[in-house]
Amino acid sequence: MILSLTTCTEDSREALRIAGRRAARRALQHAAASPLVEIKRETTGKPYGVRRDCARPIALSISHAYPYALAFASTKSRLLGVDVERIRSFSPRIENVFLTPSELNWIKAHSLESRDIWRTLLWSMKEAVIKAIGTGLRTHPARVDLTPILSGSSAICIHGYRLPATVYAARVGSTHWMAAIALPPFGRYTLS
Ligand SMILES: CC(C)(COP(=O)(O)OP(=O)(O)OC[C@H]1O[C@@H](n2cnc3c(N)ncnc32)[C@H](O)[C@@H]1OP(=O)(O)O)[C@@H](O)C(=O)NCCC(=O)NCCS
């Protein structure tokens, strides 16, 4: 699995999309060990790659948050999701909407001044999950429960179903988090 991070000098939607495609091409080329790659999209907007010489699909996910663009690619049969997110504050109302009760307890175990850092990490991991399953925000983030991974298991829950998950999260400089998630290619995901 290949992660490719790039920076963008201009804070515009178009410049970030171009930087995202640049990161995606680089990740796809490394994953496929070939320069002959193309970026395609499902009707939902979820991106994937193909190797032009053998038409084999390559799992792909893209994210951008100025000044970063990030892509995640793999030739393995996995659902991939990636997110890069600027650390920001969340109102109590928003926090109560997107976090589950046990995630809220996990946040409360941290010092007051560090909580926005941890809230942003959980938001970023949830975005990576809903991008991996391809529904985006049509799946309510509270339907993704990160409690297993927060307590040391390699798993997450979606709509109450526990799935094995490979999760990678890291700070990008002092201002951003990035999260990358790989899920097994099975299951039926609903939009609620
Ligand atoms: C996918 C989604 C979560 C992206 O969130 P975001 O924080 O705005 O943006 P990010 O930079 O992290 O990600 C954007 C990338 O997500 C990818 N993406 C778009 N739709 C996707 C989907 N259904 N599944 C997985 N990835 C998707 C695209 O590659 C996009 O970048 P690109 O257009 O430059 O290629 C959000 O756009 C979404 O939920 N879209 C689908 C549902 C929808 O349209 N909802 C409207 C609001 S309810």
The ligand as an SDF file (V2000), in Angstrom:
LIG
                    3D

 48 50  0  0  0  0  0  0  0  0999 V2000
  -16.2310   12.1400   -0.2830 C   0  0  0  0  0  0  0  0  0  0  0  0
  -16.3590   13.2940    0.6870 C   0  0  0  0  0  0  0  0  0  0  0  0
  -16.4660   12.7510    2.1240 C   0  0  0  0  0  0  0  0  0  0  0  0
  -15.0930   14.1580    0.5180 C   0  0  0  0  0  0  0  0  0  0  0  0
  -14.8880   15.0120    1.5840 O   0  0  0  0  0  0  0  0  0  0  0  0
  -14.0680   16.3910    1.5820 P   0  0  0  0  0  0  0  0  0  0  0  0
  -13.6010   16.5860    2.9820 O   0  0  0  0  0  0  0  0  0  0  0  0
  -14.9010   17.4310    0.9770 O   0  0  0  0  0  0  0  0  0  0  0  0
  -12.8670   16.2790    0.6040 O   0  0  0  0  0  0  0  0  0  0  0  0
  -11.4830   15.4850    0.5520 P   0  0  0  0  0  0  0  0  0  0  0  0
  -10.5050   16.4390   -0.0020 O   0  0  0  0  0  0  0  0  0  0  0  0
  -11.0900   14.7750    1.8010 O   0  0  0  0  0  0  0  0  0  0  0  0
  -11.8120   14.3670   -0.5480 O   0  0  0  0  0  0  0  0  0  0  0  0
  -12.1570   14.7200   -1.8370 C   0  0  0  0  0  0  0  0  0  0  0  0
  -11.9410   13.5090   -2.7020 C   0  0  0  0  0  0  0  0  0  0  0  0
  -12.8150   12.4710   -2.2900 O   0  0  0  0  0  0  0  0  0  0  0  0
  -12.9870   11.6030   -3.4100 C   0  0  0  0  0  0  0  0  0  0  0  0
  -14.3860   11.2130   -3.4400 N   0  0  0  0  0  0  0  0  0  0  0  0
  -15.4580   11.8730   -3.9370 C   0  0  0  0  0  0  0  0  0  0  0  0
  -16.5770   11.1390   -3.7650 N   0  0  0  0  0  0  0  0  0  0  0  0
  -16.1910    9.9870   -3.1560 C   0  0  0  0  0  0  0  0  0  0  0  0
  -16.8920    8.8240   -2.7280 C   0  0  0  0  0  0  0  0  0  0  0  0
  -18.2110    8.6720   -2.8940 N   0  0  0  0  0  0  0  0  0  0  0  0
  -16.1860    7.8320   -2.1210 N   0  0  0  0  0  0  0  0  0  0  0  0
  -14.8540    7.9400   -1.9470 C   0  0  0  0  0  0  0  0  0  0  0  0
  -14.1220    9.0290   -2.3430 N   0  0  0  0  0  0  0  0  0  0  0  0
  -14.8100   10.0300   -2.9360 C   0  0  0  0  0  0  0  0  0  0  0  0
  -12.5460   12.3690   -4.6580 C   0  0  0  0  0  0  0  0  0  0  0  0
  -11.3410   11.7850   -5.1140 O   0  0  0  0  0  0  0  0  0  0  0  0
  -12.3030   13.7610   -4.1300 C   0  0  0  0  0  0  0  0  0  0  0  0
  -11.2060   14.4490   -4.7110 O   0  0  0  0  0  0  0  0  0  0  0  0
  -11.1740   14.8760   -6.2690 P   0  0  0  0  0  0  0  0  0  0  0  0
  -12.5670   15.2830   -6.6070 O   0  0  0  0  0  0  0  0  0  0  0  0
  -10.1740   15.9690   -6.3240 O   0  0  0  0  0  0  0  0  0  0  0  0
  -10.7310   13.6450   -6.9830 O   0  0  0  0  0  0  0  0  0  0  0  0
  -17.6050   14.1960    0.4090 C   0  0  0  0  0  0  0  0  0  0  0  0
  -17.3910   14.9710   -0.7280 O   0  0  0  0  0  0  0  0  0  0  0  0
  -18.8540   13.3540    0.1680 C   0  0  0  0  0  0  0  0  0  0  0  0
  -19.4080   12.8500    1.1080 O   0  0  0  0  0  0  0  0  0  0  0  0
  -19.2630   13.1590   -1.0950 N   0  0  0  0  0  0  0  0  0  0  0  0
  -20.3080   12.2030   -1.4720 C   0  0  0  0  0  0  0  0  0  0  0  0
  -21.6900   12.5170   -0.9790 C   0  0  0  0  0  0  0  0  0  0  0  0
  -22.1090   13.8960   -1.2510 C   0  0  0  0  0  0  0  0  0  0  0  0
  -21.9910   14.4040   -2.3380 O   0  0  0  0  0  0  0  0  0  0  0  0
  -22.6200   14.4940   -0.2020 N   0  0  0  0  0  0  0  0  0  0  0  0
  -23.0140   15.8450   -0.2080 C   0  0  0  0  0  0  0  0  0  0  0  0
  -22.9750   16.3330    1.2060 C   0  0  0  0  0  0  0  0  0  0  0  0
  -24.0360   15.3500    2.2280 S   0  0  0  0  0  0  0  0  0  0  0  0
  1  2  1  0
  2  3  1  0
  2  4  1  0
  2 36  1  0
  4  5  1  0
  5  6  1  0
  6  7  2  0
  6  8  1  0
  6  9  1  0
  9 10  1  0
 10 11  2  0
 10 12  1  0
 10 13  1  0
 13 14  1  0
 14 15  1  0
 15 16  1  0
 15 30  1  0
 16 17  1  0
 17 18  1  0
 17 28  1  0
 18 19  1  0
 18 27  1  0
 19 20  2  0
 20 21  1  0
 21 22  1  0
 21 27  2  0
 22 23  1  0
 22 24  2  0
 24 25  1  0
 25 26  2  0
 26 27  1  0
 28 29  1  0
 28 30  1  0
 30 31  1  0
 31 32  1  0
 32 33  2  0
 32 34  1  0
 32 35  1  0
 36 37  1  0
 36 38  1  0
 38 39  2  0
 38 40  1  0
 40 41  1  0
 41 42  1  0
 42 43  1  0
 43 44  2  0
 43 45  1  0
 45 46  1  0
 46 47  1  0
 47 48  1  0
M  END
$$$$
